């Protein structure tokens, strides 16, 4: 996006690079992540106002260490160098980096000796997060230290004349208590950004770009009711109105009454007419007798593409296919070892753009998930759509740990409805990242009244996570779990035992299949 002030983040392979970007975006400042070996000409073309150098698992003293074009570091732009970035800056400017005698990993206390720039309005001592095996041993005459720790005489350094700051620790992680303030000081006090990256500014510029790209042509969109596709639909409808063709394929594996509720939500909010394809019978027939999760996924994916393509072919006037690709998808398709133009294949719906000669439009490709939700709120989408938990593409089929049948889907829909309903009712839905139920392939003995029962077992699962890569199980209150269990056993015919999953990822996964 060229109409916003830009921070360019050079990625050297740090596990925290996306976190740097998220923290900067949170400050209402636009940034992009690029591989460290981006060409000098590309950087010039992007016209960044500041540059951030990420950390890295490499050592600057290794022969294969990632080194950018030195001309990028000589553009006289404000530079914030983090961890490996600091060691790189030190090395490039003639300092010395060695293997640390005492490595620092985890919480560290630094003492600040210069509060004039990045440490403005912070205390004399700050708790930070270190993660490094190398250390700066000597500085060139161009730099001076501005903070130190017990094991790092150079915990932070600054250039004497140029707007270059280097930190041995990670300001982007939550463990660095004043990290967000440090980033803000660098970007506002040193780089002089104006905070022009907001949901409303994104919507305005995106609508203009969509209209320029699409003109009066029509755009097909696969609308699932999830956050990404819902926000994509709302943004496109704001831009091109009835030239959007939204298709919702009801697989029969969605949540209870979900297709009808999504249709109602869009009619109410935008007066948008959805094309809903009821394909429940087709999906259930093809899934009959299949218990293997990978087979389920393939059958559902292929069947979805067949049905979506068949419906899309009814609209030969369409020239574009819209997809809810997000910025993490774009980043993952560009290795820090070298740029790539290929977006991950699962974001291209079965090759439909090529097969039908359609061009892609991906209006959310610059956004992180939390930004997508904020854009959705600004567009007027109901909270039920904007704030909903992640839901798997194959739907409830992979939450039935056995072969899929109409009866099992109905049973799991009823269980899921009660669980989610109670989370909302008691204000717990937004305190967990994802919550759902799983129907287990076992039955257990129970007693209801004076009768012995032999019914199904269901597992409840709730986790907290940032991006789904790791997750901790949510410590829902005992009284709440008791209430949900009582409702499920009393109200759902076919359930006589409820268990709660308290495993984290890793070693477990979030979904069971």
Secondary structure in CASP SS format (residue, H / E / C, confidence):
PFRMAT SS
TARGET T0000
AUTHOR 0000-0000-0000
METHOD secondary structure of the structure
MODEL  1
X C 1.00
X C 1.00
X C 1.00
X C 1.00
X C 1.00
X E 1.00
X E 1.00
X E 1.00
X E 1.00
X E 1.00
X E 1.00
X C 1.00
X C 1.00
X C 1.00
X C 1.00
X C 1.00
X H 1.00
X H 1.00
X H 1.00
X H 1.00
X H 1.00
X H 1.00
X H 1.00
X H 1.00
X H 1.00
X H 1.00
X C 1.00
X C 1.00
X C 1.00
X E 1.00
X E 1.00
X E 1.00
X E 1.00
X E 1.00
X E 1.00
X C 1.00
X C 1.00
X C 1.00
X C 1.00
X H 1.00
X H 1.00
X H 1.00
X H 1.00
X H 1.00
X H 1.00
X H 1.00
X C 1.00
X C 1.00
X C 1.00
X E 1.00
X E 1.00
X E 1.00
X E 1.00
X C 1.00
X C 1.00
X C 1.00
X C 1.00
X C 1.00
X C 1.00
X C 1.00
X C 1.00
X C 1.00
X C 1.00
X C 1.00
X C 1.00
X C 1.00
X C 1.00
X C 1.00
X C 1.00
X H 1.00
X H 1.00
X H 1.00
X H 1.00
X C 1.00
X C 1.00
X C 1.00
X C 1.00
X E 1.00
X E 1.00
X E 1.00
X E 1.00
X E 1.00
X C 1.00
X H 1.00
X H 1.00
X H 1.00
X H 1.00
X H 1.00
X H 1.00
X H 1.00
X H 1.00
X H 1.00
X C 1.00
X C 1.00
X C 1.00
X E 1.00
X E 1.00
X E 1.00
X E 1.00
X E 1.00
X E 1.00
X E 1.00
X E 1.00
X E 1.00
X E 1.00
X E 1.00
X E 1.00
X E 1.00
X E 1.00
X E 1.00
X E 1.00
X E 1.00
X C 1.00
X C 1.00
X C 1.00
X C 1.00
X C 1.00
X C 1.00
X C 1.00
X C 1.00
X C 1.00
X C 1.00
X C 1.00
X C 1.00
X E 1.00
X E 1.00
X E 1.00
X E 1.00
X E 1.00
X E 1.00
X E 1.00
X E 1.00
X E 1.00
X E 1.00
X E 1.00
X E 1.00
X E 1.00
X E 1.00
X C 1.00
X C 1.00
X C 1.00
X C 1.00
X E 1.00
X E 1.00
X E 1.00
X E 1.00
X E 1.00
X E 1.00
X E 1.00
X C 1.00
X C 1.00
X C 1.00
X C 1.00
X C 1.00
X C 1.00
X E 1.00
X E 1.00
X E 1.00
X E 1.00
X C 1.00
X C 1.00
X C 1.00
X C 1.00
X E 1.00
X E 1.00
X E 1.00
X E 1.00
X C 1.00
X C 1.00
X C 1.00
X C 1.00
X C 1.00
X C 1.00
X C 1.00
X C 1.00
X C 1.00
X C 1.00
X C 1.00
X H 1.00
X H 1.00
X H 1.00
X H 1.00
X H 1.00
X H 1.00
X H 1.00
X H 1.00
X H 1.00
X H 1.00
X H 1.00
X H 1.00
X C 1.00
X C 1.00
X C 1.00
X C 1.00
X C 1.00
X C 1.00
X C 1.00
X C 1.00
X H 1.00
X H 1.00
X H 1.00
X H 1.00
X H 1.00
X H 1.00
X H 1.00
X H 1.00
X H 1.00
X H 1.00
X H 1.00
X H 1.00
X H 1.00
X H 1.00
X H 1.00
X H 1.00
X C 1.00
X C 1.00
X C 1.00
X E 1.00
X E 1.00
X E 1.00
X E 1.00
X E 1.00
X C 1.00
X C 1.00
X C 1.00
X C 1.00
X H 1.00
X H 1.00
X H 1.00
X H 1.00
X H 1.00
X H 1.00
X H 1.00
X H 1.00
X H 1.00
X H 1.00
X H 1.00
X H 1.00
X H 1.00
X H 1.00
X H 1.00
X H 1.00
X H 1.00
X E 1.00
X E 1.00
X E 1.00
X E 1.00
X E 1.00
X E 1.00
X E 1.00
X C 1.00
X C 1.00
X C 1.00
X C 1.00
X C 1.00
X C 1.00
X C 1.00
X H 1.00
X H 1.00
X H 1.00
X H 1.00
X H 1.00
X H 1.00
X H 1.00
X H 1.00
X H 1.00
X H 1.00
X H 1.00
X H 1.00
X H 1.00
X C 1.00
X C 1.00
X C 1.00
X C 1.00
X E 1.00
X E 1.00
X E 1.00
X E 1.00
X C 1.00
X H 1.00
X H 1.00
X H 1.00
X H 1.00
X H 1.00
X H 1.00
X H 1.00
X H 1.00
X C 1.00
X C 1.00
X C 1.00
X C 1.00
X C 1.00
X H 1.00
X H 1.00
X H 1.00
X H 1.00
X H 1.00
X H 1.00
X H 1.00
X H 1.00
X H 1.00
X H 1.00
X H 1.00
X H 1.00
X H 1.00
X H 1.00
X H 1.00
X H 1.00
X H 1.00
X H 1.00
X H 1.00
X H 1.00
X C 1.00
X C 1.00
X C 1.00
X C 1.00
X C 1.00
X E 1.00
X E 1.00
X E 1.00
X E 1.00
X E 1.00
X C 1.00
X C 1.00
X C 1.00
X C 1.00
X H 1.00
X H 1.00
X H 1.00
X H 1.00
X H 1.00
X H 1.00
X C 1.00
X C 1.00
X E 1.00
X C 1.00
X C 1.00
X E 1.00
X C 1.00
X C 1.00
X C 1.00
X C 1.00
X C 1.00
X C 1.00
X H 1.00
X H 1.00
X H 1.00
X C 1.00
X H 1.00
X H 1.00
X H 1.00
X H 1.00
X H 1.00
X H 1.00
X H 1.00
X C 1.00
X C 1.00
X C 1.00
X E 1.00
X E 1.00
X E 1.00
X C 1.00
X C 1.00
X C 1.00
X C 1.00
X C 1.00
X C 1.00
X C 1.00
X H 1.00
X H 1.00
X H 1.00
X H 1.00
X H 1.00
X H 1.00
X H 1.00
X H 1.00
X H 1.00
X H 1.00
X H 1.00
X C 1.00
X C 1.00
X C 1.00
X H 1.00
X H 1.00
X H 1.00
X H 1.00
X C 1.00
X C 1.00
X C 1.00
X C 1.00
X C 1.00
X C 1.00
X C 1.00
X C 1.00
X H 1.00
X H 1.00
X H 1.00
X H 1.00
X H 1.00
X E 1.00
X C 1.00
X C 1.00
X C 1.00
X C 1.00
X C 1.00
X H 1.00
X H 1.00
X H 1.00
X H 1.00
X H 1.00
X H 1.00
X H 1.00
X H 1.00
X H 1.00
X H 1.00
X H 1.00
X H 1.00
X H 1.00
X H 1.00
X H 1.00
X H 1.00
X H 1.00
X H 1.00
X H 1.00
X H 1.00
X C 1.00
X C 1.00
X C 1.00
X H 1.00
X H 1.00
X H 1.00
X C 1.00
X C 1.00
X E 1.00
X E 1.00
X E 1.00
X E 1.00
X E 1.00
X E 1.00
X E 1.00
X E 1.00
X E 1.00
X E 1.00
X E 1.00
X E 1.00
X E 1.00
X E 1.00
X E 1.00
X C 1.00
X C 1.00
X E 1.00
X E 1.00
X E 1.00
X E 1.00
X E 1.00
X E 1.00
X E 1.00
X E 1.00
X E 1.00
X E 1.00
X E 1.00
X E 1.00
X E 1.00
X E 1.00
X C 1.00
X C 1.00
X C 1.00
X C 1.00
X C 1.00
X C 1.00
X E 1.00
X E 1.00
X E 1.00
X C 1.00
X C 1.00
X C 1.00
X C 1.00
X H 1.00
X H 1.00
X H 1.00
X H 1.00
X H 1.00
X H 1.00
X H 1.00
X H 1.00
X H 1.00
X H 1.00
X H 1.00
X H 1.00
X H 1.00
X H 1.00
X C 1.00
X C 1.00
X C 1.00
X E 1.00
X E 1.00
X E 1.00
X E 1.00
X E 1.00
X E 1.00
X C 1.00
X C 1.00
X C 1.00
X C 1.00
X E 1.00
X C 1.00
X C 1.00
X C 1.00
X C 1.00
X C 1.00
X C 1.00
X C 1.00
X C 1.00
END
